[in-house]
Amino acid sequence: MTSPTVLCYHCGRAVDLPQKGWKPGEKAYCSHHHLLVGTDPWVIGQEAIDYAEWMHDLQPDELVRWPWQAVNDLAGPLAPGRLTYLAAFPGGGKTTFLTHCLYYWLAEGKTVTYLPLESDPGEVFVRLACLEIGASADDALSYRLAERKAAGDVMAQQIHENLTRAYRAFRDRRALLESLRILPIPSLTVKSFTKAVAVAEAMESDLIVVDHVDHVESDVGEHASEIHVSNALQAEALKAAKRLSIPVVLATQLNSSRTGNDRLAHYRPPSTDWLYNKGKKEQMAANILGLSRVMRAGVPSDWVSEVRAGLRPVQDVVLDNRMAVTGMKLRYGGGMKERTVQLAYEHGRIVDLDAGDLRDTMAQRHGVLLGSPSNRRRD
């Protein structure tokens, strides 16, 4: 019985000499087209069109949306194969923001591999439970809540009871516990991250989240610099996103020294110049979103100078219970003019601004006075 004729995948003629390492069932090339293995424009083009059609036909439930419509409008949902960075100064809300995302994604039935470099798994569930009941996670984690409860504060006692019920409910939610894979590692190395990616693949995770990606170390026996390890990690993260066809979210820290130690830098839209390893992150990211607080409109300039000089508290110029999200880099931002959106913080939860708050915010930004003449004022 004669072997079937093997045809060159590029030209269609019979293969006279299969390329080295070729196995039956694989694409074969004739000796004239051996050099096209891995670079054949016809093959690459066909595979690229397959991928483009797959992206085109993605259904809404196959995408990972942000919990807030304002952020979805700004950056679009998290898409497969893309890397998104979430940047903020220390204490700027990265973990709070990501915990809200986790809570929402798990409720949407997503499976998440989560690397909380700055906290342990127990803290993650404290935050999730506080979200469940609408309480302040900071109060619970700082033990201020426990102090108030011990002093007989009725509200604190009620919150404590509600948290107890939330923990008990979490224990019974098998789907929740199986959908959230927390990997508590103290620092990121290339090997520990690739192991986390393998876990995510085994779990068929819908996305990988790292909080935060700047806790880097070289692997045992290696003596690479932090910037070298950071470069390798960013590259591995993008490769993982593409290979698994899932979004990867990396929280990263802004550096105060790069702002000239401006005390008000935490309260205005951040710049990519403030990022550690800025060039590599800009190269790898589809989106870089920055978190900040919001300054009140119409603050006297001398107040701002006094805050910068340390002569006036920052609270005098900051809008309470607001968070700003800035599109520091939006690869697919198009011609968007508004690249910063605001969210509200209410009863332990981050929420979209209601229509009235949004109207007032936009009016202040553009200097428009609202209300009757007797009530108009500039905040």
N, C-alpha and C positions, 0 to 999 in steps of 0.2 A: 504493500500500500504506500503510495507516494505522499509525501508531506504537502499540505496545501501551500500554494504560492503566497509569500508574504509581500505585501505591497508597500511602497514608500508612502508615508503619511502625507508628505508634501507634494510629490509629483504624480503619485499613483502608479508608477512603473514598478516592475518586480524588483525586489531587493536582491542585489548581487552579493552583498557582504554586510550582514547586520552589524550595527555599531557595537562596540565593546560593552559587555554587561547587559546586553538586550536579553529579555526573557519572553517566551511566548505569551501573547495576550497584551503586551505593551506596544506602544506606538513604535513603529520601525522606520528607519530611514535608509535609503540607498547610499552607497559610498560617496556619491556626488553631493548629497545633502546631509552628511554626518554633522557638519558644523552647525546645522540648524537645531540640533537637539537642545531643548530648553529655551531657544530664542526664535523658534519658527513663528513668523508674524501671523501666518494663517491660524495656527493653533492658539496663539496668545489672543488674537482678535476674537476667535470663536468663544473662548473661555471668558473673555471680558464681556462679550455681549450676553452670554449666559448669566453672568453676575449682574450686569445692568438690568436685565429683565427680572431677575430675582428681587433686586432692590425695588424695582418699579411695582412689583406685585405684592410687596410686604403689606400685611394687614395691620390695622391699628393695634391689635393685641400682641403682635410680634415685636412692636417697638416698646421701648421703656420710656414712659413719660415722666416728667418732673411732677411733683405734687401740686405745683402752682401754675395756673394758666399764664401768669405774667412771664414766668421763666420759660415756659414752652414757646410763647410768642417771641421771646428774645432769641433763644438759641435753638429752638426746635427740640424734639425728643432725642433721647440717647439712641444712637443707631448702631447696628452691628459693625464690628471691625474698626471702630473709632475710639480715640483716646480723648478723654475730657479731664481737664484739671480744674480743681476748685481751690482758689487761693484766698488767704486771709492772714492777717497778723495773728500772733499768739493771743488766744482769748477772743478772737474775732468772730467766732460762731461756726467754724468749720464742722466740729463734731455735732453741734446742735442741728445744723443744716442737714448733715448726712444722716443723723438719727431719724429726722422727719422723713427723709427719702426712704430709709430702710422700712420704716413703719408703713409707708404708703405702698412701696413695692411689694412687701410681703402680703399686704392686704389685697393687692392685685394678683396674687398667685405667682409672683416671680420667685426664683431661687437665686440666692445671693451668697457669694463667697466674700466674707468681710475680714479684713486685716486691720484691727484697731491698735495701731502701734502705741497710742498714748493712753490706752485704758485696757482693763481686763474684761472678760466676758460678763462678769457680774455687773459691772458698771453699764455695759450695753443694755442689759435687761432692766436696770433701774431706769434708764432713760426711756426705754420703750414703755415701761409700765406708767411712768409719769405722763407720757403722751397719751396713753390709753385713758387716763382719768382727767387729763387737763391740769396737771400740777407742775410746779417748777422743779426740774431735775436738779438745778443748782442748789435749791433748798434741801433736797433729799441727800445729795452727795456731800454737801458741806456739813451735814448733821444739824443745821439750824432748825430743820423741821423736828428732829428728835428733841432738841433743847426746848422748843416751844411746847411740844407734846408733854414733856416732863413737867413743865411749869403750869400745866392745866389748860393750855390753849385749846378750846373746843374745836376750832377749825383745823388745827394741826392734828388733833386726835381723829377727826373724820377723814382727813387725807391719809393718815396712817392706815386706817381700816380699809379705805378704798384701794390703797396700794397692796395690802395683804390679799384682798380679793383678786386683784389683777395678777399677782404672782401665781395664785392658785389656778386661775383660768389659763395662764400661759402653760402650766404643767400639763393640762389636758388637751392642749392644741397641738397634736402630733404633727400636723401639716406645717405649722409655724416652726416647730423645732427642727423639722427635717429640711425646711426650706432655707433656714439661716445657718450657714456654716461659718462659725467664728474661729479664726486661726490666731491664737494669741502668741505672737512672736515678738521679742523685745526690740529687734532691729531687723532691717531688711538687708539681706545679701542676695546676690544673684541666684545662689542655690536655693535659699529659702523661698524666694519669689517663684522660681520655676516649680518648686514642689507645691506651692499654693495653686499655681496654674493647673498642675496635674490633678489636684483635689477638685478644683472647679470643673475640670473636664469630666472627671469621674461622676460628679454630682449632676452633670448636665446643667450647670449654673447659667442663668440668664444674664448675669453680669458679675464683674469683680470690682470691689471697692477697697481702696487702701487709704487709711487715715493715720499718719500721712507719709508721703513717699520720701521725705528727706531724712528719715532715721536710717541712714545707710552705714554699713560696715563691709569690709572686705571679708571674703570667706576665709576659714581657717587655713593657714599655710600660705595665703596670698598677702601681698603687701601693696595693694593698689590704693591710690589716693581716693578721697571721697568723691571728687569730681569724676574720676574714671569709673567708680562703681555706679554713681548716679547716671552717667551716660549709658552704661550697660543696662541698668534697670529700665530706663525710659525705652530703650530699644526692645528689651524683652517684653515690656508691657504692650507695645504696639504690635509686636509679632503675635503675642497671645490673643489680642483682640481680633486680629485678622485671621489667625488659624482657627480659633474657636467660633469666629463670626458672632461675637458678643461685644457690648460696650465695656470699656474699662474706665473707672473713675478714680483719679488719683488726687487726694488732697495735698496741698503744698503750702509752705509757709512763706509769707512775705517778710522782708528783712528791713527793720526800722532804720538801720544805719545807711541804707541806700536812699532813704528819703531826707538825709541830712538831720535825722533824729527829730523831725517835725512832729510835735505833739498832736497835731490835727491830721496827720496823714491817715490815721485810723478812721477818719470821719469824712473822707472824700473818696471818689472813685479811684481804685488802685491802678497802677501802671505796671506793665510787664517788666519795666526796668527794675522793679523792686523784687523780682523773683530770684531765687537761688538757681543757678544753672539755667539762666534765662534762654540762651540760644538753643539749647537742646530741646527744652520744653516747647518753645515756639515752633520748632521744626516738627516735632512729633504730634502736637495737639491738633485736633479738629476744632475744639473750643477750649478757651481758658476763661472761666467765670471767677470774678473777684467779689468778695463780700466786704461790706463796710457798714458803719453806722451812718446816720443821716444828720447833716447840720440843718438847723432851722433856717428858714428864709428870712432875709432882712436883718440879720444880726449886725449890729454896728461894727465897723471895721476896727475901732479901738478895742472892743471886746475880744475880737479875734487875736489882735496883737497881745493883749494881756494874757490870753490863754496860752499862746505860744511862749510867752515869757514866764509862765508859771505863776502869774499874779491873779488868775481867775480860774475857777474850776471848769473843767470841760463840760460838765452838765449844763452850764449856763447857755451853751450854744448848740446843744445836741437835741434832736427831736427824739422824745422817749418812745420806746417800743416800736422802732422801725428798723428794718434791715434793707440795705441796698444791694442789688446784684448787678454787677457790671460785666458786659461782654468785653473782657480785656483783649481777647482774640476770638473772632468768629469767622472761621474759614469760609463758611457759607452764609455770611451775614448779609450779602448783597448790598443794596443801597440804603440800609436802615439808618435813620437819622437818630433815633432814640436808642441808645445802647446801655442805658441803666434803667432798671425797674425797681420798684419798692415793694416790700412785703411788711405786714404788720405782725407784731408778737402779742398774742392775746391768750391769757389763761394757760401759759405753758406751751402754746402751740404757735407755729409760724403759719400765717394764712395770707391769702390774697387780700389786697386792700378792697374794701367795698367801694361802690361807685362814688359815693360822696367823698370819701377820703382821697380817692384817685383824682377827682375833679379839683379838690382843694390843693392837692400836691402840684398838679399841673398849673393851676392858676398862680400859685406862689412862685413856681419856677419861671413863669413868663411875666411876672409882675402885674397880674390882673387882680383887681380888688373885687371880692364877692360880697354878697349880702346887701342889706339896705344901707343907705348913706350913713345912718347913725351907728350902724354896727360894723362898718368896714374898718379893718385895721391890717397892719402889716406885722406878721409874727417875726 
